Structure formats: C-alpha cells, structure tokens
Amino acid sequence: MARKILPLSARRVETIKPTDKTQTIFDGGGLFLFIPPLRYDTSGKPLPASKLWRFKYTFNGKSCMISFGPYPDVSLEAARERRYKARNLLANGINPIEERKQRVAADARSQEIQGNTFERIARQWFDIAKTEWVDGHARTVLSRMERDILPPLGNRLISEITTQDVLAALRLVEARQAYESAHRIKTIIGQIFKFAIISNIPGVENNPALNLSKVLKQPQKKSMAAILEPEKLGRLLRDIDAYAGSHIARCALQLAPMLFVRPGELRNAKWEDIDLDAAVWLLPIEDTKLVLKEKARRKGQVHTVPLARQAVAILQELQPFTGRSKYVFPGRAASRVMSNNTVNQALRTMGWDAETVTGHGFRATARTMLHETLGFSPDAIEAQLGHRVPDRLGEAYNRSKHLDERRRMMQAWADYLDGLKVGDYDTI
C-alpha cells in the first residue's frame, strides 16, 4: 500500500532548515520541495541555502521533472497553482517542459519584435548596402531616408507596417510633386524590407512596398538638357571662349564639351594622370562613376581619354596656374576640387538656362552628333563615354579595338567644334 503523503503547510515550508544532506519533501500530486545540502566557504561559514520547487511527472511512459522556481520567490500557494496548470497540460497530452520552451521562445521573439523598429532595421540595411556604393550615392540614399522615410515610419515596429502605411508615406512625397523621388523612395523601402525578410527579422513575412509602382504617379521622363543644333552649339562655344569669369572655370568650360567626360570626372582630374606629351588622359577606374563592386573588379585599369591638339593647348595654358596642385581644377583650397556647381553656374551666368544646356548634357550632345553628323561608330562612341560595350572577345579586346578610332574621333570632334565657333556648320 502506497504511503500517504501529507500536504505541506506554509509554516513548515518556511521553517524547514537545510542540513548536510539533500532533502526532498513532497506536497503530493508530484510537487515537492528540493533542498540541496549546505555548502561552506573556505572559512567554514555556511553559504546561503536554497529551497527549490520541483514537479515530477510521467509523459509517454518516461519520468520527467520540471522546476517551478525557488522559495520564497514562489510561495507554496503559487507552486500548487503551477502544479495545477501542469497537470491540465498533461491531461491534454502536452508535455509541460516543451510548453515552457515554446513559451520562452515566444516571449523572446515578442521582445525582439518590440525592439525592431523600422529605423533600427533600416540603418542596419544601410550600413551594409553602402559598402557597395560610392560616397555620393550613399549620401543621397541616407538623405532620402532621413527626410522622407524615417519621419513617418521610423518609430513604427517594422513587423506592423502595412502596404497602406508605406503608400501613405509615399503620398507625402508626391504631395510636393516629387514623383520621381517617390519611386526611388519606394525602391529604398522595398530593399529594407527585403533585407529584413532575408535576415529573418521576427514578424516580417512580406514586403509591403511590392507592386506600389502601379499606384504611384509616373514622373515625366526627362533627359539631361543638351544642345543638338549646330548653330546653337556654335553660339555656346563662342560664349564660353568669351566667358569673363575665372580662368580655371573658363578652361573647364572649354574642355567639358570637347572631352564629354562626366562632370565629376572632369572636376576630379589629376595632373599625375595626364600625359601632355602623349596627348592622353589615363583616368583611373577608381575615379569614374561605377559602383564599388565594379571598381574593385577592374582595380588598376584606366579609362583612356585621347586628347586632341586643342585639349592639350588648353591644359598647357592652365598648367602654370594649377600645376602645383594635385588637381587640374582645384577649388579655393588647392587640396580640394572645384565645386560641382561651377560649370553649370557659369553657363547660367552667360545666359544659358538649365532647360537648354547642362554640364552633363555635353555627353548627349557628343553621343548624337558624333554618330549622326560625323559618322563614327556607336561602339567607339559608347567606349569613349565609358559605357560597357559588349564584345564576344571580352572587354580588354574591346577597349584596344576602338582606341585608334577613338583617337581619330576625339581630334575630329575638337576640329568640328572649332568649325562651329566660326560659323562653319557643314559636316566634316
């Protein structure tokens, strides 16, 4: 006959003392108080003792035990309440140990969800994504985040943001008629959610920015302003030669249409990369407008810019003024480059508005007129523009294949521009 277990009293639980032996005192129904033996410090003084609630049960024929916590943090009454809940779980075929594990995991997930604001995840995404961008693009993305994305969404839990929330944020951008920006911002938000999904951020299971392009207003496609009429281009070239501003700025204005490199590439030109005797500018790939991954892949390569006689003459004239600087076009401080607004501002000063011409637009002017007027091949033109030109034998062969034609092309283009200045609009 099984020995009857007398239930514990609160008084006994409080007054029972630990000894040098382990004590197991049952309350009944599988609940018991476990009291480890006394331990002593090096001086022989007893260390603080413990009284621990345990619940012993059988699940699927196996003996199991689960802790209910220490006394007095968990009173006798509280321990009995936990025993009651555990027995209910067992009655429903649930192992209390597994239920606790799931509950602890759910609590941890809930706490993590509560800490994952949209701004926190957005900045994690940005810190990783920017490693593949040039500095200028990284600054632009961060500016868009801080101006248009984080104010309406930053403090929200990323797991709770819906498609309607994202759309509402984009409508704020559209309200100022920045339709192109709205599409770019939608892309950034979409990339942040994609990052969250791939990173297994708790609670993020879909991308609420998907398909929103269909409900956003479409921006008017607008190319960089460029002159394509020979007469108008000739008038602009004469105005550039007569520009009354700084000599450095005038030289930059004269070279911009002649070399048609990107404005940032022209501003950052270095004397060490220019060989006036060989009439060539070997522009390092690292200084071109490529993503960091592409720059890394092509590290050590150069973009060759053949210099026509006219370009060499301008640079020779400029060298006494800026040759002591690292840069061909230094700013007020020789250690820094000319402002990115200098060329465009000079064009405005001369009366040429932004709807007619921009520094970047000289690339479109050259691309069109070199092909349609001077008859050079699109492959050579695209190669000179710094665009990738497919070739079955690979890029290295492609660059050498077009270099001779590009040298002829750059001289013919400079000669053509000289002809336009004096009113000779006939095709060369």
N, C-alpha and C positions, 0 to 999 in steps of 0.2 A: 504494500500500500504506500502510495506516494506521500511524502511528508508534507503536511500543510504549512504553507508559508503565511506568516502573519504580516499584514501590511505595515510598512514603516510609518512612524509618526514624525511630524515636523521637528518635535523636540529631540528625538533620537538622532535624526539626520544632523541636527545642529551640534549635538554634544558628543557624538562619537569621535574618538581620537585615533589618529594613525599610530601604528605600532611598528615594530621592526619586521613585521610580516605583512604580506598582502592580505587585504580584507575584501570579501565580496559579500555584500549584504543585499538580499533580494527583497523587492517590494511585491512581487507577484506579477504574473502575466508577461514575464520576460524582462521586466525592468529591474535593474539593480544598481547599487552604488558601489563603485570600484575605488578602493583606497590603496594607493601604492605604499610600499614600506617607507619608513622615514629615511631620509638621506642627511648626511652631515658634511659640514665644511671641513677644511683642513685643521681647524682648531677644535673640532669635535662638537661644534654648535649645530643643533638641528636646523636644516633648511626648511623653508615654508612647505607645508604639506598640501596635497591635492585630494579633492573628493570629486569623482567623475561619474556622471550618469551614463549608463550603457543599456542598450536594449538588445536582447538575444532572441533570435527567431529562426525559423526554418523556412527556406524558399526553394521550391523544386527539389526537395529532399536533401538540401545542403544546409548545414548550420551557418548562420550569418550573425554579424553583430554590427551595430551602428552606434555612434556616440551622440548623446543628446546635449553635451556641454558640461561645464564644471559647476559644482555647487560652491558658493551661494548665488552665482550669476543665474543659474537655472534652479528655481525652487523645486520642492517636492511636487507641488501642485502643477507647475509648468512641465516637469518631467513626465508626470502622468498624462497631461494633455498631449504631449508629443507621442507617448506610447499609444494613446487612443487613435491618433491620426495614422500612425504607422500600421496599426492593426487593421484599420479601414483600408489602407493601401493593399495590404496583404490579402484581405478579403476580396479585393477586386483584381487580384493577380498581378499586382505591381510590387516590385522589389523596392523597399524604401531607400536603399543605398543608391540604386540607379535613378530614382526620382530626385534624390538630393543632388546628384551630379548634374542632372538636366536643369534643375532649378538654379544651381550655382552658375552653370554656363549661361543660362538665360539672363540671370542678373548681371553677369559680367558683360554680356552682349548689350544689354539695355544701358549699362553705364557707358560703354564705348559709343553707342549710338548718341547718347546725350552729349558726349564731348565732341562729336564730329559735326561741327558747324560747316556750312558751305565755305566760309572764308578759310578755315583751317585746311580743308582738303584742297581748295583752290591754290593756296600758297604752296602746299606740298607738290601739286602738279607743276606749278610754275618753276619751282626750284629745280625740278628735273628737266622740264622741257627747255628751259633757257640755255642749257648746256649745249644744245644743238643749234642755237640761233646766234646771229651777230648781235652786238650790243644794241644797235639802233632798233632792231625788231623787238628785242626783249623789253626795251624801254616803252615801246609803243603798246605792246600787249599789257604790261603792268599798268600803264596809264589808263587803258580801256577798262581793266579790271577795277581799278580804284575809283574811277569816275562813274562807270555805268553799270557794273555788275555787283560789286560788293555792297554799295549802299542799299539796294532793295533786297538782296539775297544773302549777304554775308553772315548775318546773325541767325539765320534760319538753320535748322538741322537739315543737312543735305538729304537725309532719308525721307524728309517730309515735303520736299519741294516737288511740285507737280508741273505738268506741262502748262497749265494756266498761270502759274507763278512765273515761269520763265517768259511766257508770252507777255505778261503784264510788264515785266522789266524791259522787254524789247520795245513795247509800245511807247515807253517813256523816251527811248532813243528816237523812235520815229516821230514823236511829237515835235522835235526840233528839226524835222525834215532831213535827218542824217540817215537816209535809207541804206546807203552802202555800209555805214558803220553798224547799223542794226544787224545786217547779215554777218559781218565779221565778228560781232559780239556773240551772236548765236553760235557761231563756229567755236569760239573760245569756251562758252558754257558747255557745248557738246563734248569738247575734248576733256573738260574737267570731269564730267560725268562718266565718260569712257574710262578715264584713269581710275575713278572710284570703283567702277564695276570690275575692272581687271585687277585692282588692288584688293578686291573682296572687302570693301568698306561695308560694315554691317548695315543692313536696311536698304542699301542701294541696289535695286534689281533691274532698273530700266533707265533709259536715257530720255528725260523729258524734253530735250531740245531737238530730238529727231523729227524730221518732216515739217519743222516750223517754217522753213523757207517758203513753203507753199502758201502761207497765210501772211507773209510779210510783204510790204510794198517793195516792188523791184526798182532798184536805182537805175537812173539813166546811164547807160554805158558811155563813158567819156574818156577819150584818148588824151594824152598829153598834147597841149596846143603846139602845133608845128606848122611852119610855112612850107607850102609845096608849090607856090607860084614863083618862077624865076625872077620876075620883075620885083616882086615884094622882097624876096630874099636878097637881091642885089641892093635894094634900098636899106635893108637892115645892116648889111655888111658895111656900107658906106657910113652909116650912123655909128657903128662900132669903131671904125677907124678914127672917127671924129669925136669919140667919147671924151668928155672933159674931166672925168674922174681920175682916180689914181692910176699910175702907170701899170701897177701889178694887176689891177682889176681889168684894165683895157687888154692886157696880154691874155688874161684868162678868157675874156670875151672873144678875142680873135681866134684862140685855139679851140674853143668849145665847138663851133660848127665844123672846123677843119678836122678835128680828131674824133668827134662824136662819141667819146667815151662817156660813161655815166658821170653826172656832176660830182658825186662823191669821189670817184676815182681821179678826176682831174684835180680837185681841191687837195687831195692827199698825195699827189705826185711828189716823188723824192728825186733829188738830183742824182743820188747814187744809182738810180735805176735807168737814167737817161744817158745814152752814148751819142753825143752830138756828132762825133767823127763818123760813126757808123750809121747815123741817122735812124736810130731806133730807140724806142722806149720799151724796156722789158718790165712790164707791170706784174709784180708778184701776185700769184693766185690769192694769197692771203689778204691782199688789198682790194680784191674785187668783191662784187655783190653776189656771193654764193653762201649757201647755208654752211654751217661749221663742219658738218659731216663731209660735204663735197670738198671743202677746203682741205680737210685732213687727208682725204683720199688723194688729192692732187698736190699735196705739200711739196714745195720745191719747184713746181712748174711755174711758168710765166705766161702771161698773155702778151703777145708781141704786137706793138703798135708802130708800124713803119712811119717815119717822119718825113714828110715832103720837104722840099727846099724851103718853102715858106714857113713851115713849122720850126725848122732848125733856126732860121733867121730870127724869128720871134723869141725863141729860147735863148739864143746868143745875146740878143738885146736885153733880155731880162736878167741874165746871169749876174752881171755886175751889181744888181740891186738886191738879189735874194740868194746869191751863190753861197753866202756864209751860213745860211740857214739849212737845216735838214730838208726843208720843204721848198718846192718850186714856188708855191703860193702861200707864204706864211701869213699869219694874222698879225694883230698888233704886237703880240709876243712872238718872237721868232721860233719859239718851241711849239707853237700851235699853228694849225692851218687856218686859212681864210674861212670866214663864216659861210655857212651853207646858203645864206640869203644874198651873198654879194652879187653873183651873176644875175639872178632874177631881179634884184633891186636895181641894178644898173640898167637892165632892159626897161624897167618901169620909168626910171629917171629920163631915159631917152624917148619916152612916149609910147613904148610898145607894151600893150596891156597883156594880162595873163590869158585872155581868150585867144590871143594871136600867136604868142610865142613864149616858150619856157626853156630853161637851160636843158632840161631832159628832152624837150621836143626836137632838138637838133639831131637826135638819133633817128627819129622817124623821118625827118627831112632827108638825111643821108640815105637811109634804107630805101626810100621811094625813088629818089632822083638818081641814085647810083644805078639802079636797075632800069627804070623806065626811060631815063634821059641818056645816061652814059653807057648802058648796056652791059654792066658787069653781072656776073652770075650770082644768083641768090645765095649759093653756098659760100662764096668768098665774102659776100656782104655779111651774112649771118656769123661767119667765123670772126670777122673783124669786129662785129658788135659784141663778141664774147659769148654768143649763144652756142649751145652744143649742136653740132651738125652731124647727123648720123652717117656712118660710113662703114661698109662691110669689112674694111681692113683695120678699123679701130681709130680712136681719136688721135693717136700720135701720128699715124699716116695722114689723117685728115688735115691736121694743122700744117704739116710740111707741104702737102699737096697744094694748098691755097696760098702759101706765103708769097710766092713770086707774083701771083696775080694781085694779092693784096698790096704789095709794094707799088705796082703799077697803078692800082686803083686809088691809093691814097695820094699819089702825085697828080693823077688826072683830076681827082676831086678838088685838090687845092688849086690847080690851074683853072678849073671850071669856076670856082668861087671868085678867083681874081677876074675872070671874064665878066661875071655878073656885076662886079663892082663898077666896071667901066661901061656897062650897058650892053655887053655882048651876050644876047640871050639865045644865040644859035647853039644847037647841040654840038658838042665837041666829039 
